[in-house]
Each structure stands twice: as C-alpha cells, then as structure tokens.
C-alpha cells in the first residue's frame, strides 16, 4: 500500500486534525472525516493552535478506488483521504505517493 498512516497534529473540542505539511483532515470523535485542510491551514494550526473559521469539503475516496481515479481527484496542497465503509479515515495519499505508485505501474494499467 502507498498510503500514509494519518498522524495526529491537533486535538481539541472541535475534533482531531490529522495529516502533514501537504494537508490533512478534521475528524469528529468517531474518526469520521468532517473537513479538509490544506498545507497552509495546517501550518497556521500548528503555529496558532486554532482551526480556520471555515474549512473546505474533504477530498476522500473509498479504499477500493483505483489509483488513477485517486489521481484525478487530487488537488494541490490537499491530501486525498482514504476511508473505510463506515467513513473513518484509514490513510492519506499525497502527490508523492500517487505519482510514485503510478510510475511503477505497467503502461496498460496507467490508462483508464
């Protein structure tokens, strides 16, 4: 698997923030994804200890999603969350993981 395990960056009454410099997610107490945070928002959170007033909709895919489809929904400075059937975050995919895995696929598997 090319997924990274989510690292806990912040805990507060609003939930838990997991991710890294490339972005992350706000999770509720049941570890379900509530919102997405970009790299700049993560940096501000780590400096100030406060969440942004508004958070973006998260970019998440089910565990069984094909890597090429994950690449299509990727946005700069935002990790793609991988969720289980219950909507809980099980891993993160950033540009580096997506591109490295696609580069290692045979050509016929890269195309839809």
N, C-alpha and C positions, 0 to 999 in steps of 0.2 A: 504494500500500500504506500502511496506517496503522501498521504495525509499527515499533517502535523497534529499532535495532541494539543488541545486548547490549554494555554497557560493562563492561570488566574492573574489578572492585573489589578483588580479592584473589587472590593465588596462594600456594599452599603445598603441602606434601606430600600433603594430603588432596584436592587438586584445585584448580579455579579457580572463583571466585564472580563471577557477572555479574549485572547488574541496576541498580537505582537505589533511591531512597527508598521507592518503593511495593512493593518486594520483589525477589527475584531467585532465582537457582538455583545450586546446586553442580554443577559439571560434572567428569567424570573427564578423564583426559589425552586421550581421543579426542573430547572435547567433547560427550559424551552426558550427558543430564540424570540426576543421581543423587538430588537432593533439592530441595525448595523452601524458601525462606527468606522470612519476612515482613519488613515495613518495620522493625520493632523489632529483629529479629535482624540485619538489615543494618547498622543504626545501631550496635549493640553490636560487631559485627565490625569496623567501621571505627574504633571507639574503642579496642578491646582487641587486635585482630589475631588473635582466636581464634574458631573456629567454635563454635556451640552444641553441647552434648553430644548432643542429639537433634535431628534435622531431620525436617520433615514430608514426606509424599509430595508430589511436584511436581504442579502442575496444568498439563498440556500438551495441545496439540491438533495434529493434522496440518495442514500448510499449506493443504489444500483445504477445511478446515472452514468452514461458513457462519458469518458474523459473529453471527447471532442465537444459534447454538449456543455460540459462544465466550462470549457474554454470559451464557448460562445457567450456565456452569461457573465464572464469575468469582467470587472471594471477596475481601472487603475486605482490604486490606493485602497482597495477593499478586498479583503479575503472572501472566498466563497466558503460558506459553511456547509458541512455535510451533516445531515440529520437522519435520525432513525425513524421508524414508523410512528413513534409517539411524538415526534417533533423536537426531540432532545438533540443537542449538538454533540456529535461524536468526533468531529475533526475539522480541520481547516485546510484549505488549499489556496496558496498564493500563486502568483505568476511563475515563480521559480519552480515550484513543484509541478505545475501543469505543463509548462514548456519542457522541462527535463523528461517527464514521462512521455509526452508526445514525440519528442525527438528520438526516443528509444523504440518506438513502435515501428513495425514494418509498414511500408508505404501504403499497402492496401487497407490497413487498419486506421490510418490517419484520416481518410476521406469518409464522409457520411454514406 
